[in-house]
Amino acid sequence: DERRRAVLVAATALLDEHAGDGFSMREVAERSGVSAGAVYQWFSGKAEILAVLHNVRFERELERVAALPDDLDFVSTTADVIRGMATIWSDTGHHRNTIIDAHDAAGHDAFLEGMTESFLALSFSVEERLRRAAAREGHELRPTNEMMAWLWAVCIGAGTQLIDTRFIGRAGPDTYLAGLAGPTAAGLIAPSENRHGE
């Protein structure tokens, strides 16, 4: 439905304009040109709108990761994943006040429920891409829980740095993110392999 899409476009614009200070459902209705009642027919509140917007981001990232060239080397694949996920986390950080408010209003489970499936699909795709790239170079990666915890910690940290670029310095975001790829890739490789390589 085009009117539902207009609501999501309006919410995105309001998030960007308000730089993390949020939006009201009334503002979304006014900006999208639909009645408040119609907005509430499609979305139970801000939490659901935010979950849908995050799902869209995760799904786009999933498509982008799936389209990476099959012959991309392991460090370059890692760099690409970091760049994409850090950007998502950076955008999330810009909107943190709105997300926190929506989370508190909806409750933890209800808020996360809408995002879990897309995020899990993205996580599985990222892991599969990294494992294939590493295997082509003869590397074995850590178990999933260790590997993904390390990777997401790097991506979230990098996303935080993209919000407050004082710590990135003159090199700029692209150089900063590219510089994370080698050490992050090394951290994803199974420890027994790292010891053999010394």
C-alpha positions in Angstrom: 0.0 0.0 0.0 1.4 3.4 -1.0 -0.1 5.2 2.0 1.7 2.7 4.4 4.9 3.3 2.5 4.4 7.1 2.8 4.2 6.7 6.6 7.6 4.9 6.6 9.1 7.5 4.3 7.8 10.3 6.6 9.1 8.5 9.8 12.5 8.2 8.1 12.6 11.8 7.2 11.5 12.9 10.7 14.2 10.7 12.3 16.9 12.3 10.0 15.6 15.8 10.7 15.3 15.5 14.4 18.8 13.9 14.7 17.8 11.3 17.3 15.2 13.3 19.2 12.4 11.2 17.8 9.0 11.8 16.3 5.4 11.6 17.3 2.8 9.6 15.6 0.9 12.8 15.0 4.0 14.2 13.1 4.2 11.0 11.0 0.5 11.3 10.1 0.8 14.9 9.1 4.0 14.4 7.1 2.7 11.4 5.3 -0.7 13.0 4.5 -2.8 10.2 6.1 -5.0 10.3 9.2 -3.6 9.3 12.6 -6.2 6.6 12.6 -4.8 5.1 9.4 -1.3 5.2 10.8 -2.5 3.2 13.8 -4.3 0.7 11.5 -0.9 -0.2 10.0 1.4 0.3 13.1 0.7 -0.1 16.8 3.1 2.8 17.6 6.6 4.1 17.2 8.2 0.8 18.2 6.7 -1.0 15.3 7.6 1.7 12.9 11.2 1.6 14.1 11.3 -2.2 13.9 10.0 -2.1 10.3 12.6 0.5 9.4 15.4 -1.5 10.9 14.1 -4.7 9.1 14.3 -2.8 5.8 17.9 -1.9 6.6 18.8 -5.4 7.6 17.1 -6.8 4.5 19.0 -4.4 2.2 22.2 -5.3 3.9 21.3 -9.0 3.4 20.8 -8.4 -0.3 24.1 -6.5 -0.5 26.1 -9.2 1.3 24.5 -11.9 -0.9 25.6 -9.9 -4.0 29.3 -9.7 -2.9 31.6 -11.3 -5.5 32.4 -14.9 -4.8 36.1 -14.4 -5.4 36.4 -11.6 -2.9 39.3 -12.3 -0.5 38.8 -12.9 3.2 40.1 -9.5 4.5 38.1 -7.6 1.8 35.0 -9.6 2.6 35.5 -8.7 6.3 36.1 -5.0 5.4 32.8 -5.0 3.4 30.8 -6.5 6.2 32.3 -4.0 8.8 31.5 -1.1 6.5 27.9 -2.1 6.0 27.1 -3.1 9.5 29.0 -0.1 11.1 26.8 2.2 8.9 23.7 0.5 10.2 24.8 0.8 13.8 25.9 4.4 13.3 22.4 5.2 12.0 20.9 3.4 14.9 23.1 5.5 17.3 21.9 8.7 15.7 18.4 7.6 16.5 19.2 6.2 19.9 16.8 8.4 21.9 13.9 7.5 19.7 14.8 3.8 19.9 15.2 3.8 23.7 11.8 5.6 24.1 10.1 3.2 21.8 11.7 0.2 23.5 10.6 1.4 26.9 7.1 2.1 25.7 6.6 -1.2 23.9 8.5 -3.4 26.2 11.7 -5.3 25.4 10.2 -8.4 23.8 7.7 -6.6 21.7 10.3 -4.2 20.4 12.9 -6.8 19.5 10.4 -9.4 18.1 10.0 -7.4 14.9 13.7 -7.1 14.2 14.9 -10.6 15.2 14.1 -12.5 12.1 15.8 -10.1 9.7 18.8 -9.7 11.9 19.3 -13.5 12.2 19.0 -13.9 8.5 21.6 -11.2 8.0 23.9 -12.8 10.6 23.7 -16.2 8.9 24.4 -14.7 5.5 27.4 -12.8 6.9 28.8 -15.8 8.6 28.4 -18.0 5.5 30.1 -15.4 3.3 33.0 -15.0 5.7 33.4 -18.8 6.1 33.5 -19.3 2.3 36.0 -16.5 1.8 38.2 -17.9 4.6 38.0 -21.4 3.3 39.2 -20.3 -0.2 42.4 -19.2 1.5 42.7 -22.2 3.7 41.5 -20.6 7.0 39.3 -22.2 9.6 37.2 -19.7 11.6 36.2 -19.7 15.2 32.9 -21.3 16.3 29.9 -19.2 15.4 29.2 -17.8 18.9 32.8 -16.5 19.3 33.1 -15.3 15.7 29.9 -13.4 15.5 30.3 -11.9 19.0 33.7 -10.5 18.0 32.5 -9.3 14.6 29.4 -7.5 16.0 31.5 -5.9 18.8 33.8 -4.5 16.1 30.9 -3.3 14.0 29.1 -1.7 16.9 32.3 0.0 18.1 33.0 1.2 14.6 29.4 2.5 14.2 29.9 4.4 17.5 33.1 6.0 16.1 31.2 7.0 12.9 28.8 9.0 15.1 31.5 10.9 16.9 34.3 11.3 14.3 36.7 13.1 16.7 38.3 9.7 17.3 38.7 8.8 13.7 41.0 11.7 12.9 41.9 13.2 9.6 42.1 9.9 7.8 38.3 9.8 7.5 35.7 7.1 7.9 36.6 5.0 4.9 40.3 4.7 5.9 39.3 4.1 9.5 36.9 1.3 8.6 39.4 -0.3 6.1 42.0 -0.3 8.9 39.8 -2.5 11.0 39.5 -5.2 8.5 42.9 -6.9 8.9 42.9 -7.2 12.7 39.2 -8.1 12.7 39.8 -10.9 10.1 42.7 -12.2 12.2 40.5 -12.3 15.3 37.9 -14.4 13.4 40.4 -17.1 12.6 40.4 -20.1 14.9 43.1 -19.8 17.6 44.8 -23.1 16.8 45.4 -21.9 13.3 46.8 -18.6 14.6 49.3 -20.5 16.7 50.4 -22.6 13.7 51.0 -19.5 11.7 53.5 -18.0 14.2 
